[in-house]
Every structure is written in structure tokens, then in C-alpha cells.
């Protein structure tokens, strides 16, 4: 289980995340929703150890990522909203490199990666340098690299950016299968409320840098997530739309 206790992040006098408290269960798909600058990505970066909270206790089971960085990070995979790859490596070399970092043999990487390469329609380009990959091809490659070591925790920032409908469907099904069959805990941010309704078990709305509402019951946010989200974060000004049209 992932425990987030009294987590706050300040940049000088600005508070980017304020007093977050939450428990995320093993095998749960948990959605973190909010407008831009609400604190979602800052929260994600604290969970992955990229940013250190100002006040905090973040426990992966009974260990913190800051006091036990190697041990905890072995269990984590992180997919940022912008995919980062080594451009002078081919796609398969990149996967082999990531696998080697994770202590996985080249043969095992090839075995695990092959169906995923086919799934994401990268077979024709996987042997080319990633500098030739489009943005969406890089996004798919990063997805494969993230799950190749079968993480216990998968943390994803805006997973559907740039994905075609087929790959988006594959990713949503992947989240469900990883959570149900492998007991992977998945934390994701998204602006696509329909994605959260489809794949998440619980949803957390963050606004103005703090938790505002937690949907504990999937039936509730399947029904009125958009209305609640707009109620909390603010609806758009329909009069401006009417003036423009």
C-alpha cells in the first residue's frame, strides 16, 4: 500500500501542494484529476522521488523513496507526459538498455517486449534510431520500457497524450489487467474525465494545490464526475462562448 501523509511542497513562499493525505491500495487504479497548475504533476514528481516534499511522509509499504531510493525505485515505473528517450539508440537498444538497468537479461527483454512491440504497431521502426520516431511512437516506446520489469507501482502523467485510438484502448485495457492480474498499483493524472471514469477505481480531485474531493465509489464518479469536477474547479463562461459564436 502507498501511504501519503501530510505532504506539502513549497517553492519559496509559494505552496504548490498542501497537506495531502491518502492511502492507495495494492492493485488499485487511482486517478488524480485537476486543472492545469493544480498540483498534479508536482505530486507525481514527489511520489517518484524527483522532487522532495517540504513536509512529508510517503511510504511504499513501510519504506520511503528518499531514505531507501534504490530499493523503492526498483518497484516503480514512471511515465511522464513528455517521453524521454536516448535518440542515438535504436528502439530495441533503448529497451535493452532499460532492461539492463533493471537487471533483466537481453533474452528476457526480447521475450517480454515482442508482443508489446506488435501491440503498439512499432515492428517496422523498432530497429531504427529513436531520433526518427514521432512523438507518439516515443510515447509507445516509453510505455513498453516502463512495464518491462513488471513494476509494483506504475505512475503515469497524462497517459493518453498523442496516442491513436487503438493504442489508447490498449493502454486502458493494460491498466485494468495490470491492476487485476498482477496487483500493480497504478496512479495516473489525466484531463480526460472519460478515461478516469473508465479505468479508475477511485478518483481524487485536487484544486488550488490541495485535495478537494475524493470519489470512493466508482458508481458515483461514473455518473457525475464532470459535474462535480466543474463544481469544484469552476465552469467555463458560457456567455463568452455565445459572444464568440
C-alpha positions in Angstrom: 0.0 0.0 0.0 1.1 3.6 -0.7 0.7 6.0 2.2 0.7 9.8 1.6 0.7 11.6 4.9 0.7 15.4 5.5 2.6 16.0 2.2 3.3 19.7 1.4 5.6 21.1 -1.2 6.8 24.8 -1.2 8.9 26.7 -3.7 10.0 29.7 -1.7 6.8 31.3 -0.4 4.6 29.6 -3.0 2.8 26.4 -1.8 2.5 24.1 -4.8 0.9 21.2 -2.9 -0.7 21.5 0.5 -1.2 18.9 3.2 -2.2 15.8 1.2 -3.3 12.7 3.0 -4.2 9.5 1.2 -3.9 5.7 1.2 -3.7 3.9 -2.2 -4.4 0.2 -2.2 -2.4 -2.6 -3.8 -4.0 -3.4 -7.3 -5.9 -0.1 -7.4 -6.1 2.3 -10.4 -6.2 5.7 -8.8 -6.9 8.9 -10.7 -5.6 12.3 -9.8 -7.6 15.0 -11.5 -7.4 18.8 -11.6 -6.9 21.8 -13.8 -3.5 23.0 -15.0 -1.3 24.2 -12.1 -3.5 22.4 -9.6 -0.5 20.4 -8.2 -0.9 17.1 -10.0 2.5 16.8 -11.6 4.2 18.2 -8.5 2.5 15.4 -6.5 3.6 12.8 -9.1 7.2 14.0 -9.0 7.2 13.7 -5.2 5.9 10.2 -5.4 8.7 9.2 -7.9 11.5 11.0 -5.9 12.2 13.7 -8.5 11.1 16.4 -6.0 11.5 16.2 -2.3 8.5 17.4 -0.3 8.9 20.3 2.2 6.9 18.3 4.7 6.1 14.7 4.2 5.8 11.1 4.8 5.4 9.0 1.6 5.6 5.3 2.3 5.7 2.5 -0.3 4.6 -0.3 2.1 7.0 0.6 5.0 9.8 2.4 3.0 10.3 5.9 1.8 11.7 6.7 -1.6 14.1 9.2 -0.1 15.6 7.0 2.6 15.6 3.8 0.5 15.8 5.2 -3.0 17.3 2.2 -4.8 15.1 -0.4 -3.1 11.9 1.6 -3.7 12.7 2.7 -7.2 13.2 -0.9 -8.3 9.4 -1.3 -7.7 8.4 1.8 -9.5 7.9 2.8 -13.2 7.2 6.4 -14.2 5.8 7.6 -17.5 6.0 11.4 -17.7 3.7 13.4 -20.0 6.7 14.1 -22.3 8.5 10.9 -23.3 12.3 10.9 -22.9 14.5 8.5 -24.9 18.1 8.3 -25.9 18.0 9.5 -29.5 21.2 7.7 -30.7 19.9 4.3 -29.6 17.5 2.3 -31.7 14.2 1.4 -30.2 15.2 -2.1 -29.3 18.6 -0.9 -28.0 16.7 1.5 -25.7 14.6 -1.3 -24.4 17.7 -3.5 -23.8 19.4 -0.6 -22.1 16.4 -0.1 -19.7 16.2 -3.8 -19.1 19.9 -4.0 -18.3 19.4 -1.2 -15.7 16.6 -3.3 -14.2 18.7 -6.4 -14.1 16.8 -8.2 -16.8 18.7 -10.3 -19.4 18.7 -9.4 -23.1 16.8 -12.6 -23.9 14.1 -11.9 -21.4 13.8 -8.3 -22.6 13.3 -9.5 -26.1 10.7 -12.1 -24.9 8.7 -9.6 -22.9 9.0 -6.7 -25.4 8.0 -8.7 -28.6 4.2 -8.8 -28.0 4.2 -5.2 -26.8 6.1 -4.0 -29.9 3.4 -5.7 -32.0 0.6 -4.4 -29.8 1.7 -0.8 -30.3 2.5 -1.3 -34.0 6.2 -0.5 -33.7 7.6 -3.5 -35.5 8.6 -1.6 -38.6 10.5 1.1 -36.8 11.8 -0.6 -33.6 15.3 -1.2 -35.2 15.7 2.5 -36.2 17.2 5.2 -34.0 14.6 6.8 -31.8 15.6 10.3 -33.2 13.5 9.1 -36.2 10.5 8.3 -34.0 7.5 10.7 -33.9 6.2 11.9 -30.6 3.5 9.2 -30.4 6.0 6.5 -31.3 8.2 7.6 -28.5 5.3 7.6 -26.1 4.5 4.0 -27.0 8.2 3.0 -26.6 8.3 4.6 -23.1 5.2 2.6 -22.2 6.9 -0.6 -23.1 10.1 0.3 -21.3 8.1 1.2 -18.2 6.3 -2.1 -17.7 9.0 -4.4 -19.0 10.3 -5.1 -15.4 6.8 -5.6 -14.2 6.6 -2.9 -11.6 4.6 -3.0 -8.4 3.8 0.7 -8.8 3.1 2.4 -12.2 2.9 6.2 -12.0 1.7 7.9 -15.2 1.3 11.6 -16.0 -1.3 12.1 -18.8 -1.1 8.6 -20.3 -3.2 9.2 -23.5 -1.3 12.2 -24.9 -0.7 11.7 -28.6 -1.9 8.1 -28.7 -4.1 6.9 -31.5 -7.5 5.3 -30.6 -6.2 1.7 -30.9 -3.2 2.4 -28.6 -5.3 4.4 -26.2 -7.7 1.4 -25.9 -4.7 -1.0 -25.4 -3.3 1.3 -22.6 -6.7 1.4 -20.8 -7.0 -2.4 -21.0 -3.4 -2.7 -19.9 -4.1 -0.7 -16.8 -7.0 -2.9 -15.9 -5.1 -6.1 -16.5 -2.0 -5.0 -14.6 -4.1 -4.0 -11.6 -6.4 -7.1 -11.6 -3.9 -9.8 -12.6 -0.5 -8.5 -11.4 -1.7 -6.5 -8.5 0.1 -3.4 -9.8 -0.9 -0.2 -8.1 -1.5 2.5 -10.8 -1.6 6.2 -10.1 -2.4 8.4 -13.1 -3.2 12.0 -13.9 -5.5 12.9 -16.8 -7.6 15.8 -18.2 -9.8 13.2 -19.9 -12.6 12.6 -17.4 -13.9 9.7 -19.5 -10.6 7.9 -19.1 -10.8 8.3 -15.4 -14.4 7.0 -15.4 -13.5 4.0 -17.4 -10.3 2.8 -15.8 -10.1 4.2 -12.2 -11.3 2.6 -9.0 -11.2 5.8 -7.1 -10.7 9.5 -8.2 -9.2 12.4 -6.3 -9.9 16.0 -7.4 -7.2 18.4 -6.5 -7.8 22.1 -6.8 -5.7 25.1 -5.8 -2.9 22.8 -4.5 -5.0 20.7 -2.1 -7.4 17.8 -2.0 -11.0 19.0 -2.5 -12.9 15.8 -3.2 -12.3 12.0 -3.1 -14.7 9.7 -5.0 -14.6 6.4 -3.1 -17.3 4.7 -5.0 -16.8 4.1 -8.7 -20.6 4.2 -9.4 -20.7 7.8 -8.1 -18.0 9.2 -10.4 -19.2 7.1 -13.4 -22.4 9.1 -13.0 -21.5 12.7 -12.2 -17.7 13.2 -12.4 -17.9 16.0 -14.9 -20.5 17.9 -12.9 -18.6 17.6 -9.7 -15.3 18.5 -11.3 -16.7 21.7 -12.8 -18.4 22.5 -9.5 -15.1 22.3 -7.6 -12.7 23.7 -10.2 -15.0 26.2 -11.9 -17.2 26.0 -15.0 -16.3 27.9 -18.2 -18.1 31.2 -19.0 -20.9 30.2 -21.5 -21.6 33.9 -22.2 -18.2 34.3 -23.7 -18.8 31.3 -25.9 -22.1 32.8 -27.1 -20.4 36.1 -27.8 -17.7 34.4 -29.8 -20.2 32.3 -31.9 
